[in-house]
Amino acid sequence: MRQIFLDTETTGLYPAQGHRIIEIAAVEMINRRPTNQHFHMYLNPQREIDPAAQEVHGITLEFLQDKPLFSAVAEEFLNFINGSELIIHNAPFDVGFLNSELGQIGLQPIETFCDKITDTLRMAKDSRPGQRNNLDALCRHFGIDNAKRTLHGALLDAELLAEVYMAMTRGQDSLMMDLVPPQPTMQAAAGNTGPRVLKVMKADTSELAAHEEYINGLVKSGAKLW
């Protein structure tokens, strides 16, 4: 089971208004275990960044001037996420921006390349109705250290999201036991897999004589045999 935890930072809130992705990160997990493999890029949006957005992520246009365009990294990104389950916090936001970027270079929507998209914000709202369910709130709820998150950053947020998702779905760990082959018992490991046969040892003549002498002694002493 291959899962990719994904996050983006953007120049603003709405791709329909021409806003673009300026940072994208994807963190890989296989069978609920981190692989330490990730995709991470800063991107030149070729447009201004809204002041409100810059206050959230702290990324400046000056920093992005020498960064690649989305079109230059699209193939590498799609190869990395291909065939996986994408797990995103507030998936409609990121998916909307990704599909806008892909559409501008003539590529199919992101749903074409992944097996499934899971929205952890929807999961959190279903399990914690009426509560704050942003990433910071969920880190506090599950006891996950997010002290480094002074500003939003796609790579850090994707890594935190992976921890939050694991905490939210902790009961699924038992499902992964089916992937581990059962260990042989000591009997099987020794090659003794058939029915157990008890070996009967018969008493010899001297042992029978000693037993009879012992019984006779009990009888003479007046002891009860049973």
Secondary structure as the mmCIF struct_conf table of DSSP 4:
data_model
#
loop_
_struct_conf.conf_type_id
_struct_conf.id
_struct_conf.beg_label_comp_id
_struct_conf.beg_label_asym_id
_struct_conf.beg_label_seq_id
_struct_conf.end_label_comp_id
_struct_conf.end_label_asym_id
_struct_conf.end_label_seq_id
STRN STRN1 ARG A 2 THR A 10
BEND BEND1 THR A 11 LEU A 13
HELX_RH_3T_P HELX_RH_3T_P1 PRO A 15 GLN A 17
TURN_TY1_P TURN_TY1_P1 GLY A 18 GLY A 18
STRN STRN2 ILE A 21 ILE A 30
TURN_TY1_P TURN_TY1_P2 ASN A 31 ARG A 32
STRN STRN3 ARG A 33 TYR A 42
BEND BEND2 GLN A 46 ARG A 47
HELX_LH_PP_P HELX_LH_PP_P1 GLU A 48 ASP A 50
HELX_RH_AL_P HELX_RH_AL_P1 PRO A 51 HIS A 57
HELX_RH_AL_P HELX_RH_AL_P2 LEU A 61 LEU A 64
TURN_TY1_P TURN_TY1_P3 GLN A 65 ASP A 66
BEND BEND3 LYS A 67 LYS A 67
HELX_LH_PP_P HELX_LH_PP_P2 PRO A 68 LEU A 69
HELX_RH_AL_P HELX_RH_AL_P3 PHE A 70 ILE A 81
TURN_TY1_P TURN_TY1_P4 ASN A 82 GLY A 83
BEND BEND4 SER A 84 SER A 84
STRN STRN4 GLU A 85 ILE A 88
TURN_TY1_P TURN_TY1_P5 HIS A 89 ASN A 90
HELX_RH_AL_P HELX_RH_AL_P4 ALA A 91 GLN A 104
TURN_TY1_P TURN_TY1_P6 ILE A 105 GLY A 106
HELX_RH_3T_P HELX_RH_3T_P2 ILE A 110 THR A 112
TURN_TY1_P TURN_TY1_P7 PHE A 113 PHE A 113
BEND BEND5 CYS A 114 ASP A 115
STRN STRN5 LYS A 116 ASP A 119
HELX_RH_AL_P HELX_RH_AL_P5 THR A 120 SER A 127
BEND BEND6 ARG A 128 ARG A 128
TURN_TY1_P TURN_TY1_P8 PRO A 129 GLY A 130
BEND BEND7 GLN A 131 GLN A 131
BEND BEND8 ASN A 134 ASN A 134
HELX_RH_AL_P HELX_RH_AL_P6 LEU A 135 PHE A 142
TURN_TY1_P TURN_TY1_P9 GLY A 143 GLY A 143
TURN_TY1_P TURN_TY1_P10 ALA A 147 LYS A 148
BEND BEND9 THR A 150 LEU A 151
HELX_RH_AL_P HELX_RH_AL_P7 ALA A 154 MET A 168
TURN_TY1_P TURN_TY1_P11 THR A 169 THR A 169
HELX_RH_3T_P HELX_RH_3T_P3 ARG A 170 LEU A 179
BEND BEND10 VAL A 180 VAL A 180
HELX_LH_PP_P HELX_LH_PP_P3 PRO A 181 THR A 185
HELX_RH_AL_P HELX_RH_AL_P8 MET A 186 ALA A 189
TURN_TY1_P TURN_TY1_P12 ALA A 190 GLY A 191
BEND BEND11 GLY A 194 GLY A 194
HELX_LH_PP_P HELX_LH_PP_P4 LEU A 198 VAL A 200
HELX_RH_AL_P HELX_RH_AL_P9 THR A 205 LYS A 220
TURN_TY1_P TURN_TY1_P13 SER A 221 GLY A 222
#
